[in-house]
Amino acid sequence: MSSLLLYCRPGFESECAQEIQQVLAAENVQTQILSGLVVCHSDTDVDLMAQTDFQHLIFARQWFDVIAHLTELNTNDRVTAIVQACQPMRNRVHEVFIETPDTDIAKVLTPLCRGIGRPLDMALQKAGKLQKNSPWRLHICFTATNEVWIGISDRHNSSPWQMGIPRLKFPQDAPSRSTLKLEEAILVLIDRKQQEHVFKPGRRAIDLGAAPGGWTYQLVKRGMLVIAIDNGKMDPVLMATEMVEHQRADGFNYKPQRPVDWMVCDIVEKPIRVAELVAKWFINGWCQHCIFNLKLPMKQRYAEVQKCFTLIDKQFKQKKIDYHLAAKQLYHDRDEITVYLRRDNKKQ
Ligand SMILES: C[S@@+](CC[C@H](N)C(=O)[O-])C[C@H]1O[C@@H](n2cnc3c(N)ncnc32)[C@H](O)[C@@H]1O
């Protein structure tokens, strides 16, 4: 028997469960929905994590292979029981993440998570369970003061952040909080090396649905020259950088005068319309990279995402366009997901 624990945005447990069931269809897994978490069980001993690339999961922010689920922990000494539960663990671990689901319980459990860190580290060290640079990581996920899920993840096939949430600081001069969404998308969806390659100063970008300019701000911060398309007003401080040209136009009809490196789109519209718009930009060769949001409807959200990706795939195959697509429901996303799409030129 093997199990995975997946972390997701509260309210999206069923999408997270549907997705992992589909990805692991060959393993005939069963899922159990908890609050902000999904447990995925298989009757076999198959290594479920090794079957899947974490980057391909949209709704899971973090995951691990379950070693133990302890209930009725002695609240005067949780460490002994946790270390004991780690004894069967074959691999030593580089680090320990002490986590909770991203629900209201997190606030209640934060002092416990902070307090237990050092004593647990010392006890694990004594038990010979820690090893610097090991590819493995230990997860201790508290769901109540006396209940914990324990497991391990491959550091190269999971999120590098606790609970899968990068802690970002809101820049005081940014025009809107949604600036954090694009910052998180860049961190999560594009690997570090590629980021340097794709965001070079002087490159050109178009921001559809730009006002007041939170996403444009991120592009300008990376030295890019941006055309901001929106009937709404752009932030004057951002405009004063002289790196932004504001055009009042409809993003769905707008055609760039010449191709650009980047298009980003944060227009609140039906997801399929946004997918069609993005496909049009790539088919016309108007951009090489795109980050866009798909605002999800209340029902059939997973099916809607698949519909959008199928549309892009079909249209690109017809035009023989090779591409890379990565999507995640980010911490800063609400009822939406964020997608990174890149044209891949095989000859390059
Ligand atoms: C979620 S807000 C964008 C926030 C922006 N990304 C930021 O970080 O500040 C959506 C914007 O899309 C604009 N919008 C809606 N429909 C549009 C359209 N058809 N063409 C261009 N902009 C549109 C709205 O005016 C609004 O400013």
The ligand as a Gaussian input file, in Angstrom:
#p B3LYP/6-31G(d) Opt

LIG

0 1
 C       -7.520000      41.832000     -13.173000
 S       -7.363000      43.382000     -13.899000
 C       -5.671000      43.415000     -14.360000
 C       -4.751000      43.731000     -13.230000
 C       -3.329000      43.929000     -13.701000
 N       -2.770000      42.703000     -14.251000
 C       -2.455000      44.400000     -12.570000
 O       -1.588000      43.635000     -12.155000
 O       -2.600000      45.534000     -12.121000
 C       -8.128000      43.154000     -15.435000
 C       -8.016000      44.336000     -16.359000
 O       -8.454000      43.910000     -17.649000
 C       -9.068000      45.015000     -18.280000
 N       -9.897000      44.496000     -19.385000
 C      -11.080000      43.855000     -19.340000
 N      -11.470000      43.534000     -20.580000
 C      -10.510000      43.973000     -21.413000
 C      -10.340000      43.939000     -22.820000
 N      -11.249000      43.353000     -23.618000
 N       -9.218000      44.490000     -23.344000
 C       -8.295000      45.076000     -22.556000
 N       -8.410000      45.140000     -21.218000
 C       -9.501000      44.591000     -20.649000
 C       -9.812000      45.725000     -17.167000
 O      -10.007000      47.079000     -17.507000
 C       -8.872000      45.516000     -15.980000
 O       -8.064000      46.669000     -15.815000

